Amino acid sequence: MTRINVDDDATRDQVTAAELGRALRARRKVLSISAAAAAEAAQISRVTWHRLEKGAITVSWGSVLAATRVLGLVVRFGGHETDSEAASGAWLPLSIRLDDYPQLRRLAWQVRDGAQSVSPREALGLYERNWRHLQPDLLGAEERKLIEALRDTFGADGLRV
């Protein structure tokens, strides 16, 4: 009969969670993103983000995947990617530079003075509210990818166009 030492497994889980937390924090700092902005982009609470960075093992798997996705990280187990979007190259940045997406720039004429970028939620709102003004034939490949990433990220609650 095989015995499982719960203490060893629990210690291993805690070490893994702590390593992931350190990686999330380090990546967020490299990107110069506040914890509040990262949490908003991941659609999780600021408290949950804090718990992730502290290595809490009770945070939901969905929150972990959302956090890694918004920071551009891929979770791997045994050399296999677990996030199919990251494996295929789909991603959603924390901040969307308007100059990188010409049609979005056209739709963002009323955005706060001098804004150079918007959050994914703001971009989603701009596309939804102003879709009728968009010229689909002028959408570049990168902007089409952005729109698809917004659809994938926000699901049925987003981008009703």
N, C-alpha and C positions, 0 to 999 in steps of 0.2 A: 504494500500500500504506500502510495506517494503522499508525503506531507508537504503542505505549502506553508512557508514561513511568512505570515501576514506582515510582520514587521519589516522584512526585507523588501517585499513588494511595495509597501506603503512608503518606505524610505526612497526607493527607486522612483516612484511616482512624484514624490515631493521634489527630488533632485531634478527630474525632467521638467516639472512645472516651473521651478525656479530658473532653470536654464532658458526656457521659453520666455519667461517674464523679463529676464535680462536682455534677451535678443529683441523683444518688442520695444523695450525702453531705449536700447541703444539705437535701433533703427529710427525710432520716432525722433530722438535727439539729433541724429545725423540729418534728418529731413527738416529739422527746425519746426516741428509741429507740436502744438500744445496738446496735453492729454485730453482736454475738453474737445478740441477740434477733431482729434483722432476718434474719440468716442462717438461724436456726432456722425462722422463719416461712416463708422462701423454700425451705426444704429443701435448702440448699446449705451448704458448709463455711464457717467463719469466714474461712479463707484465700481462698476464692473470692470472698467478699464484699469482702474487702480489695482483691483484685486488680481487682474491678469498680470500686471507688471510686478506685483509682489509675489507671484507664484502660487496663488491659491489654487488648490486642486479641485475645488467644488464649482468652479466656473463652468458653464455649459459649453459643450463642444461647438455649438453654433457661434457662440461669442468668440471662441478661440479662432475659428475659421474666418469670421468677419474681421477680426483684428489683424490677422496675418494678411488677409486680402487687401485691406486698405493701405497697409504699409508696403505692399509689394513683396511679401515674403511667401514662400511655399513651404508647407509642412511636409516632411518626408519621414517615412518609416521604412527602414530596410532598403533605402535607395529608391523607393517608389513614391511618386507624388500623390498626395491625397486630394489635392484641389485641381479638378479637371480644368477649370477656367484658367488657372495659372499655368497649367501644363500646355494649354492651347494658345496662350498668349493674351487672353482677354483679361483686362484689368480696369480698375477705375481709380483715377488719382484722387488724392485728398483735396487738391485745389486744381481747378481747370482754367488754364490760361486762355483768355478770350482770343488773343491774337493767333493761337494755334488752330482755332476752329472758326473760319470765316462766316459761316452761316449763323453760328451762335453769337458771334460778335454783332452781326446785323440785328439779331433779335434782342440784344442786350443794350440797346440805345438808352433805355431809361434806368439802367442800373446805376447805383450810387456814383457820384462824380469821380472820375479818374480810376475807377476799378479796373485792375488788370486781370483779375481772376475771380472766379465764383466757386462756391462749393458744389459738389455733385447735386445736392438737393435744389440749389438755386438754378443750376443748369437744367435740371429736369423740369422745374417750374417754367423757365423761359421757353423751352421747347414745347411744353404742353399748352401754355397760354398763347403762344404766337406761331404755332405750327402752320396756320393758314398763310402766314407771310413768308414761310421758308420756301426756297427754290430747290426741291429735291434733286433736280438734274445737276445742280452745282455742288452737291455734297461730295466732298473728297472721301477717299478711303478711310483716312484717320477719323474724320467726323462721323462716318457711318459706324466705325468701331466704337466710338464714344457713345453714340445713341444706343447701340446694341448692348454695351456694358451697362448703361443706365437701365435699360429694360431688364437685363439679367439680374442686376443688383436689387432694384426696387420691385421687381415682379409685377403681380397683378395690380398692386397699388400705385404703380408708376407708369409714366409715359403712355397715356391713353391717346395715341395718335394713330 
